[in-house]
Amino acid sequence: MANAYTEDSIKTLSPLEHIRLRPGMYIGRLGNGSNAEDGIYVLLKETIDNSIDEYTMGHGKKIEIELNDRTLRVRDYGRGIPLGKLIDCVSIINTGAKYDSETFQKSVGLNGVGQKAVNALSISFRAQAIREGDTKIVEFTQGKITKDNKVAKTAERNGTIIEFTPDEALFGKDFKFRNEFIEEMLWNYAYLNRGLTLTFNGKAYKSENGLKDLLTKKLTGEPLYAMAHLEAEDIEVAITHGAHYGEEYYSFVNGQHTTMGGTHLAAFREAFVATIRNFFKKEYDAADIRQSIIAAVSVRVQEPVFESQTKTKLGSTDLGPKGPTIRQFIGGFLQQHLDNWLHRNPEAADAMKRKIEDSERERKELSGIRNLARERAKKASLHNRKLRDCRVHLDGKDKRAEDSSLFIVEGDSAAGSLTSCRDVQTQAVFALKGKPLNTFGLTKKVIYENEEFHLLQSALNIEDGMDGLRYNKVIIATDADVDGMHIRLLLLSFILQFFPELITQGHLFILETPLFRVRNKKETRYCYSEAEKQAALMKLGQSAEITRFKGLGEVSPAEFKDFIGENMRAEKVTLDRLHDVEGLLTFYMGKNTPDRQDFIIGNLRVEKDLVEA
């Protein structure tokens, strides 16, 4: 019988209780640190953001970050939080200086929430403010104050020191910070704040050329022309074209990396097309103009409105309460500065024009093949059950749109297991017939000539760009054997060549499935590595039954449900550390078999090595 709905059913939570009960509203996902968007990195970002705001206002040119196991320490040399308000600023929600637009005109964090969330979600939190020879220290546990020291004298320089350890009760016992994710975050701060030095465990991060340095680091090959690097008050852009397919953007607002874009990125894409059309006096197709572009855009907006506390997508339409719209501002900037740059750099303008016309030519050449492929796909779809679709898609209005996922599996057996236990609202399944074609060195024509690739492209709805993408997560789910790894490589090769934005925009994942099941009469454990298997045996006893899963088809639907639900292990595929995609694909997917064989032999590790390691 349902509980009675009375006055006693109504609960009022304190801000601290609400943050701990609903952390996702404040930091997005929780996670264990294996993904750059996991909450532990948001806690660090929220802390650094406050130090960045001090630098932006002209106070302190250095920020020091130290990581010791799971404890982070952030030290800036700004003005320091006013000592009498130190407790309020780190523990009472909606408290801060950023409501005063005279003090923080274009701040990253405006809601007075960030540092309080860090405090509430940490098992230990320590804040120290230093101002003009005086200092005050306060300490908390899970957001509750445990020590309030009196103001004391000090010889230290002005600034604020925040030290915190995320609470494993929320983030899990196995959470861990990954240095590469922190380093990527610090590089972005450096690119956007020239003159600022950030250090991480003693290593310095500093940029002299801003977004130009960012694009130089991100380029996976030689650009087609010298980079356009343009700046004015409240805006900076860097633009070039490469030889890859797709569009690649890095967008920022007030120093915050808006990984999901927003109104400023939409305005930039539109203004870039308009400026190029006007310069060349020709109505080129927008897709041809933007094909192979790689660009970074950073804007400063007064009192920005983001679509969530994690600030990954800008929702503001105006530059400020009394300013122009973001669309007008970016449009006017590009029309003046990019147009001038093109006139001053005729060789770059000619290279851009050739690239646009090459894209136009390829698009027209593909049109006939595309029409044939569409007709074939229509006929195939009447009998083809390779796609088991879901009901909620990324391009829809449903509140669960960001949960939409497409699992790419090998064969009908694995597809059957996954399909029978998936969430039909948000999880779709696409079954491959076997090993897909090696597309290395082939042109985009192969997508239309190969039925399987064309059906996959149609399922994703990315033929005309990423705007129509139907799933937020595209998850490669192949067997944990040699054939499964080969299929994974073939799919990665295909995506890297023709749809790299699936990777650069954070949509592509690799599903991790258990290698072993260890169980006794009382308990069952699933293990993803030899080490986990040994740990399970220690816990359940050496006589426990061990099952080795060779393929996904061997996993029963009842078991599979555990691996694709809340506890799903999915590793995001990134390009952060790939500086030469063409070179990598040439080595791993090209016709240099002897070189690969030598590499494999030279890097083999036998069981004995693994145990000793």
N, C-alpha and C positions, 0 to 999 in steps of 0.2 A: 504494500500500500504506500502511495506517495506521501511524503511528509506534508503536513499542513502548512499553507502559505499564510504566515501571520506577521505581526510586527517584528517578532523575534527572528524572522528569516532575513530581514534587512540588516546588512553589515556595513559599517564604515571603517575603512582601513586608513591607517596613518600613511603619510607619504613613504616612510621607510618600509612599512609592511607591503605596500603596493609595489614598490620597486623590486623587492625580493620575491613577491608572489608572481609578478608579471614582468620579469626582466626583459622579455622580448620587445615590450613597448618602448624601452629606453635604449637598448643596445642591439636590437635585432636578434639574431640567433645566438644561442649559447655556444655549442661546439666545444671541441677539445683542443683547438689550436692548429688542426691540420688544414684548415682553410683560412685564407687571408681575411675573410669577412667574419670570422668567428668573434664572439663577444670579447674575449680577452684582449684582442687588438683594438677594439673600440674603446675599451677602458684606457689603454695607453694613448690612443688618439685624443680622447677627451681631455686627458691631462696635458698633453703637448699643446693642444689647441689654445689653452689658456696662456701658455708661455709664448706661443706665436703671436697672440693678440698683443702681448706686452711689447714684443719686438716691433710689430707693425706700428705701434704708437710711439716708437723711438726709444724704447728702454731695453737695454741688454742685447748684445750681439752674439751670445753663446747660450746653447741649451745642452745640458749633459744628461744622457740617458745611460743607466747602468742596469744590467740584468744579472741577478744572482739566483740561479735555479728558477724559482717561480716568483721572485720578488723583484719589482721594478722600482727604480728611483729616478725621478725627473727633477733636475735642478736648473732653474733659470736665473738670470741676473737682471730681472726687471725691478719694478718698484717694491715688490713684496705686497702681499695682501695686508691691508690695515689690521694691526694686531688685535684691536678690540672687536673686529668682525670676523676673525679667523674661523672660529667655531661655526658661525652662521654660514659663511661662504662655502664650507665643505660639508655641511650636514643639513641645512634647512633649505628645502626645495624652493625655487623661485626667488632666490636671493643672489644678488650679484651686482656688478657695476655696469653690466652691458645693457641695462634698460635705459641708461642715459646715453643717448646717441651722441652727445657732445664728447663723451669720454671714449667710447668705442664706436666710431662711425661705421666701420665695415667689418664687424667681428665675425668669426666663424660660429661661435656658440652664443645664442641670444636668449635661450630659454631658462637659464639658471638651473639646469637639471644635471648636466654632464658630470661634474665633479661629485655631486651628491650620489649619483648612481655608482660611480667608482667606489665611493666610501661604503655604500650600502651592500655592494656585491663583493666586498673584500673581507677575508677573514681577519686581516690586520691592515690598518690604514693609519698613516702618520703624516701630519702636515706641519711644516715649519715656515714661518714668515720672518724675514729679516728686514728691518727698516731703520736706517740712520743710527746704527749702533745698538739697537734693541732687537730682541728676538722672542718669539713665543712658539711653543710646541704643543700640539694636541694629538691624542691617539684614540683610535676607535677599533672596535671589533664588530663586524657585521652591521656597521652603521651606528652602533651605540658607543657613546663616549666612555673611555676607560681611564684617561689621564688628561688633566688640564693643567699644564705647568704655568707658573707665573712668568710674567715678562722678566727677561734677564738681559744683562749686557753681553755684547759679543763684538768681536773684531772682524766678523765675516762681512763680505760684500752684500749689498741689498739683493733681495730676490726671494723666491719661493721654492721650497723643496717638498715634493710629494713622494711618499714611498708607500706601496701597496702590494698585497698578495691576494690574488683572486681566491674566492672561497670554493674549495673543491666540493663542498656540499651542493653547489650549483653547477660548476663546470666539469665535475667528474674527477675521480681520483687519478686518471691518466692524462689530464690536460697538460700541455707543454707549449711553451713559446718557441716558435721557429725563427731563428735569426734572419733568414732570407726575407720573411714577411715584414719584419721590423725594419730591415735595411731598405726595402722598397718604399716603405712609408716615409722614412727619413730622407731618401733621395727626392721624393716628391715635395717634401717641405723645403728642401734645399733649392730645388729648381724654382720654386715659387717665391722664395725669399732671398734673393741675391744679397750677399753681405752677411747673412746669418751662417754661423757654423754650428752644426749639430754634431755631437760625438756619441758614439754607442760603444760602450766598453773600451773607450780610448781611441777608437777609429773615427776620423773626422769625415763629415759629409758637407760639402760646400760646392756651390755652383757659381760660375762667373758669367754664364750666358743664358741663364734661365731656361725657357722652354726650348731654345735651340739645343741646349745640352740634353734635354729630355728626349727629343726626337732623334738626336744623334745616337743615343744609347739604345733606343727602341728599334731603330732601323735594322731590318733583317737582310739588307742587301744595299747595293749602291743606289742612291736616289737618282732620278732622271735629270734633275737640275739642282742648282744651288738652292738651299733652303731659303724661303722667305720668312724673315723674322721681323715682326711688326709690333710696335708698342705705342701706346698713348695712355693718358690718365685712366685708370680703372680697367685697362684691357691690354692683353698681350696674346699674340698668336704666332705660331710657327707652322709652316705649310710646305709640303713637297709631295711628289708622286713617286711611287716605287714601281716594281714590275709585278706585284702580286695582284690577285683578284680581291675585290671587296674594298671596303672603306675602314680605316682605322683611326679612331679618335681618342684623345685624352683630354677630358674636360674638367675644369676646376672653378669653384666659386669661393671667393674669400679664402683661398688657400686650401679648401676642402676638395678632395678628389671625388667628383660626382661620377661614380662608376656607372650609374644608370642614366647619365645625361640629364636632360631636362630642357627647359625653355631656352637656355642660352645655347645649347648645342643644336637644337632645332633651328634657332635663328642663324647660327653660323652656317649650317649646311645650306639653308635657303639663300643667305646673302652671298655665299661663295659662288653659287650657281648664277645668281643675278649679275654679279660683278664680272664674271668670265664671259657671260653672254654679251654684256655691254661692251667689254674691251674688244672682243673679236667681232662684234657686230653680227652675230649669228646665233640663232635659237637652237643651240645644241641641246640634246636630250640631257636632263639632269643626271641620269645614271651614267652617261658617258663622261660627263664633266667630273663626277666624283669617283669614278672607277679608279682604284689603286691609290687614292689619296691617303696620306698619313698626315695628321694635323693635331695640334694641341691648342687649346683655347682656354684662357683664364680671364675671368672678369671679377670685378669688385662691385658688390651690390649692397646698398644700404638696407638693413633689416631684412635679409633674405628669408623667404618662406620655402622650407624644404618639405618634401612629402613624408618624411619620417624623422625621428630623433637622430637616426644614424646619418642623415644628410647625404644620401647617395644620389638624390634626384632633385633638381631645383624646380620649384613650382611657381616662383615669382614671375610676374609679367612685366614689372617695372623696375628700373634701375634704383629708384628711391621714391619716397613719398612725393617729391616735386620734380623728379627727373623724367626723361623720356622712357618709352617702353624699351625693354631689352632688345626687342626686334628692331626698333628704330636705331638704337645705339650701335648695335653690332653691324647692321646694314650700312649705316652711314660711315662707320669706321672702315669697313672693307672697301666700300665704294671709293673712298679717298685714298687710303694707304696702300691697299693691294693694287689698285689701278696705277698709282704712281710707281710702285715697285715693278710692275710689269713693263711700264714704259722705260724705266731705267735699266731693266735687265732683259733685253730683247732675245738673248740666247735662251734664257729660261722660258720666256713667253713662247718661243718657237717650239721648244721641247714639250711644253704643256699642250700646245695646239696639236702636235703630232700624236701625243698620247691620247687626247680626246678623240681625234679622228681614227686612230687605230681601234679604240674601243667601239666607236660607232660602226666601223667596218666589220669588226668581229660580230657585233650584235646583229647586223643585217645578214651576215653570212649564216648565222645560227638560226635566223627566223624560220627558214624552210624546214630545217631539221627539227626545230622546236615544235612546229605545227604537226609534223609526222609523229613525233614522240608523244605529243598530247593525245592524238588520236589513238595511238597504241595503248597509252596509259588508260584511256577511257574504256577501251575494250578489255584490258587486263583487269581493271578494277571490278568488272562484273564477276570475275571468277577468282580474283586474287584476294586471299585472306591474310596476306603478310602483315598488314597493319591492323592491329586491334586498337582502335582509337579510344580516347577518353572523352568526357563530356565538357570539361573545363579547359580552356586554352588561354595562352598568354595574351592573345590579341582580343580577348573578350573582356567583359566588365565584371565578371565574378570575382569576389574578394579572395578566392583561392587561386587566382590566375598565376601567381608566382610559384605555386606548388606544382604546376603542370610539368610533366616529365615524359620523355620518350626513351624507352629502353631499347637499344639495338642489340639483338641476341643472335646467336648462330643456331639455325635449325629450328624445326617445329617442336622438338621435344622440350627444349629450354623455354620456348615461347609458350608452350602449353602450361608448364609449371608456373611460370610468372603470371600468365593471363588469369589463371584460375584463382590467384590469391591477391592480385593487385587491387588498388583503390580505383574503381572504374571512373570515379569523378575526375581524378587528376593524373593517372598513370596510364600511358599508352605503350604498346609493344610493337616493334617492327622486327620481323624475322628475316634474316639473310638466308639465301639458299645454300650457301657454302662460303668458300673463300671468294671475296670480291676481287675485281680486276685491280692489278697494280697500275695506278694512273700516273706514276712518275714519268715526266717528260711528255705527257699527252696534253692536248688542248681541251678547252671547256666543251668542245664538241662531244667528248666522250660521255658527258653527263646525259646527253640526249640519245646517244647511240646505245648506251648500256641501260637496259630496262630497269635493273635493280637500283642503279644510282639515280635514275630519273624518278622512280617511285619514292625513293628516300628524300630527294629534293622536294618533291611534291608534298610529301607528308609534312616536311618541315616548313613548307611554304616560303622558301627563301630565294626563289628564282629571280625575283626582282629586287632583292635586298633584304636586310635584316628587319625592316619595319613590320613585315608580315609574319615573323617567326611565331609559330604556334605553341612552342613549348619553352619554358624557362630553362629547363635542364635537359640536355641531350646526353644520355648515359650509355656508354659502351659497356655491354655486359657479356663478355666472352669467357670461355672456359679458362681455368688456371693451368693450362698445359701449353705445349709448344705450338700447336695449331691455333689455340685461342690467342696466344701472344702475336702470332703472325697475322691473324685477322684484325687484331687491334692495330697493328702497325699499318696495314693496308687502309683501314678506315682513317687513321690519323693522317696518312699521306694524302688521301683524297681531300680531307677537310682542310689541311694546311695549304694545299694548292688552290682550292677553289672557294672555300668559305672560311678563311682564317678568322673572321669576326666572331664565329662561334666560340673561338678560343679567346681572342683578345677581349671580348665582352663578357667572358666568364660563364658561358653556357655549357661547356663540354666537360664531362666527368667520366672517370673510370670506376665502375662498380667493383668493390672488393667483396668477394664471396668466400666463405670459410673453406679451408682446405681439409679440416678434420672435424669430426664430431666425437666427443669423448663423453661417455655417460656410464653411470651405474644405476642401481634401482631407484635411487632417490633424486638424482640431479643429472641434467644434460648441459654440456658446455660446447660452444662452437668456437673453433680456433682458426685464426687466420695466418698462423706461422708455426714453425717448429717450436719456437720458444713458448708460445701460448699453449701448445699441446703439452709440453713438458710441465708447465705450471698447472694445467688442468689435471694431469696425472698425479702430481704431488697433492692436489686438493682432494681428488676423488678416489685415489688409490691406484696402484700399478695394475690391479686386476680389472680396471675399468675397460669397457668395450671401446675400441677405436675404429672409426669409419673414415676412410679417405675418399673425399669427393673428387672424382676425376672430371666431372662436367656438371653444368647447371641442370641438365636433364635428369641427373640422379637425385637432385634435391627435391623432396616432396613438397607439394604446394603448402602444406601446413608449416613446414620449416621455412620455406622461401619467404613467407609473410614476415618473418622476423628480420630478414636481411634487406627488405625494401621499405620498411616502415620508419619509425622514429629513430631506430638504432642503425639505420643504413650507413655503411661506410662507403663513401664515394669521394675519390680523390679528384680535385679540380685539375684540369689540364691547363697549364699556363705557358706563355711565351716569354716570361720574364728573363729566363736565363738562356734563351736561344737567340744568339746574335747572327746566325747565318743559316736560315732555314733551308735555302737552296743547297748549301754545302752538306748539311745533315742528311737531307733527302737523297742527295747524290750518293753519299756513302752507304746509307742503310737500304735504299730502295733501287739504286742504280745497277749497272751491269758489271760492277767491280767485285765479283764473287771472291776471287783470291784474296783481295784486301780484307774483306769481311771475315773470311776464314782465318786469316792470320790474326786479326783482332780478337776473334773469339778464343782461339787457342792461347793467345798471350794473356787473356784476362780470365781464364777459367779458374773457378774456385771449387775445390772438392770438399766433401763433407768435413774432413779433418780440419781444413782451413776455417770453415764456418764455425766449428765448435771452439777452436782456439781464439777466433776473433771475438 
